[in-house]
C-alpha cells in the first residue's frame, strides 16, 4: 500500500501570496518514485470475474488571468462571478458546483451499494484559483473522496500540467517544471500520501508531441516524475508501421525514439474518439464495454477497457445530463452482479495493476508511436539516428506530404535553449528563454555549493516560475487580437519584470 515517507514537512498552499509550486523537489521526488501498488490491495474487483471494463475521467480547468482588482491574478471562474452578464458567465455557479459535485456523487453511490469509479484531472491553477476566491468548500469536499480511506478505492487523481500547457508547444525545459509544479501544489492541498497515489497522467487537450526529441523529453520527464502511464487520444498514435491501432481497448506501449538513437517508453491507455463530453455525460464507455469480450496479451486473457475523458463542467450536456447518466450506469451495474463482475468500472492504475498481477508485462503491450513518425523512421534507422539525419528526413517528408507536420518544439538536446532563439516567435517562448538564461546558471552554481535557502524556495524564483508557466496556458496559445491577447501580454510583461530581480 502506498504511503508517504515519514518526517516530510506539511506544505502550505500559499507562500507570500503565491501558489506553492516549487521548493520541495527532493521531497516530491521521494514520494512520487514509490513503486508499490496503489489499488491492488484495496480493490474489490477480481479480474477472473470481469468480462470487460471501462474508465471515465473528468477534466477540469480554469485559466489564471490578470483581471482582478488593480490587475491582480485571479481565476477566470472568479471573473465569471464578478461579471455575470458577459457571455456565458452566468454559468459560474454551475461550474463551481461541477468542480465539487463528484465528491457528493461517490459517497451517495457507495452508500447505496454501488461500486463506482472516476478519475479526476484538475489543472493546478484551477485548484489555486478555488483557494484564491475563497471556495475552500469545494476543496474540502474533494478532500473527502481523496483522503478518506473509505473512498480511496473509487477515486483516482491524474496528474497534469500546472497551467494546462499543451505538450507539443511547451518549451522542452519547461515540461518537467509544469509537471513538478502540479505535484507540489497537489501535495499542499491533499497531502503527501495522496500525491503518492497519483500514477496516471492526463495531457491537456490530449495533445501528444510527434517530434521525436520533444516526445522523448516529455516521456522522460513523466517517468522521472513517477508516472507509470498516460492517457493518449486514439487518432494521435499509430502502429510502428504507420497503421491505425487494431486493439484500442488494450493498453499500449508508447515508444519514443529521439534523434540521438535513444529509446524510452511508457504505458498508454487509449482514449477512444468521439464527442468527449457527450460520451462521458451519457456514460457511453459503459455501454460500449458491454459489446466487448476478453482478449489476450502474450497468452494472458484479460478484459479490454474502454477509456474516455471529457470536460467535467463545460457544455449543457455535462452540466445537466451527467449527474443522472453517471448515477444510473452504476445503479444498472449494481443490479447486475453487484458491479464487481461481468462489465465493471475500473480506474486506470487499478486496471493496469490487476492485469499485471495476472501476468501481463508492459513490454508485451502492443507498441505505438505518435502519428506520422513512421514517415521519419522509414527514412532514418532509429539505431543510427543523428539530429542532422532526423532533421533532413523531416524536411524531406514535408516536401512530399503537405499534411505532415511537427507541431511544437523541435529543439534537440545538443542545442541551447537560449542561443538561436531570435527566430522563435511569441512571448511564451521569449519568456521561457529569458527564464532559463537567468535561472539555469544560478541552479548550476547552487548544485556546487551549499545554500541556506534553495533558489527554488525563494519568493523571487516562485514568482518568475509562475509567470513563465502561466504564459504557456493553452488559452493563450492563439495570439489573435482581443482580451485574451492582452491578458497574455500582461502576464509576459510581469514575468519579464520578475526576472529583473535576478
Phi, psi and omega in degrees: 000134183287136174213159180279143176302151180286166176062032172269146181288150171281121185274139172278143177289319184239131178231119182053039177080003182245151177292146180282093184240006180196167173115339182235044184300318181294319180293317177301315181299319181295331181277313188284341182276001176298139184244013177291156176301146180263313186251341192304323183268358179252334189295146175257015179261134172250121190301325183295344180265000188255129176273313179205166185219168175214157178222134178237143179230147177249125179257130182230136179201142167220128181289157173266131184226152179275065187234014179274195179300125183055035175078018180298150175289125177221166175287144174300333176296318176297319178298324177296317179297322185280344180228066189292346184263002179267126175052230179260025180298343178296347179274004186305315181297321178292319178301312181301320178297320180298325180292336186256332197294333181298333179285350170268321184296316185297308178300324179297315181292319179297319180297334180266012175085012179273171183232064189285163173217146173202143173251140185241132179231103178243128177297154180298320182283346169291313179300317178297317182298322178298319177293317180304317186270012175078021179261052174297340178297324178293313180296319180296323179293319178295327178298328181302313182273353179265319189255338179283119181305336180301324188253356181300327179294344188259340188237131175236127173274140174252139174286164178201186177281147184307306187242038174060043175277136178275132190301318184298332182251015177268130177307134187308315182294346183264351180304309182292327179297319176298313184296315180291324179299317178297317181297319177301308187290323177300316179297325180290331180274312190250350177100163183294319183297322177294319178297323181299338182267000182271104186238349177253154184234136180246106182289131175307135181060013183053028180282135181235123178298141174245358171286130186307319183286321178294315180299316181301312181293326178296309180293322177300315179297318179300314182291322177296333180266013170090008182277138181263335184203162173222159178271137185229135177291135185306312186278001179268358180231164180216168172288169180295343177267358177094014181262164173292155181294138179266336184233065187293345180265012173247152174295150180238164174254107180280117186258132177238125178237123184264181186282359176257006180084008179275148182230141176212155180214161177211151179290140178234133167262134190268116174282123183287156181287163177137178178285101193307303186296321180295318182294320179286317182301323182261010177054040179303324180303325177297313183289328175291321180299332179297340182268359187253161177224171186300145178234177183237142169235113180050045175085358178259122180278124181223158174284137173289163181228132176264119185246133182211146176225147178211158175303128184280348185231344194267124177099148182300328183294322178284320182293325190249322187267333186300314184306311180289320180299317181296309184294318184296326178297318180288326174299318181297316179294323180298325180281346178244098177068019174071009179077012181240001178212170185073239176266123184228158172269139177222153169270160189301309181294322178301313180299312182295321178294322179294314184287330178285328174294334179277355176121355177288144177240133181307327180290347178265355178295149176305138183274147174214167179212165179301146184300137179094346183291335180299333180291334176280310189285347173279349176258337181230126175290125179304330182288335182241024184291145170225159178304323181293316180295318180294317179299319178295319179296318180299315179294323179295319179294319180301326182287333183255346183225101185287348177273352183278136177208159175242087180292143173090197186295141177234019181280144181257169187298333186267009177251142178288146176273003179250307179293143178077012183275357185298330185270001180269121183272155172106129177305328180302310181289325180296317181293320178298316180298316179295319179303311183287330176297322181278315192276317188302317177297324179294319179295320179296319179294321181295327181295339183258003179208151180286148181226139180298319179228115180305146181305318184290351178262358181274145183300320181297322177292312183299322179294314180296319178298317181302311181294322178300315181291323183294326179297339184268004175303136185300332180299339180258013188287331181256117191263053173283181181276150176133191186301315184293327175296317179296319177302312184297318180296323179292320177296319177299315181300317181290326177294319178296319178297318179298326181286345175291348180281357180256000000 
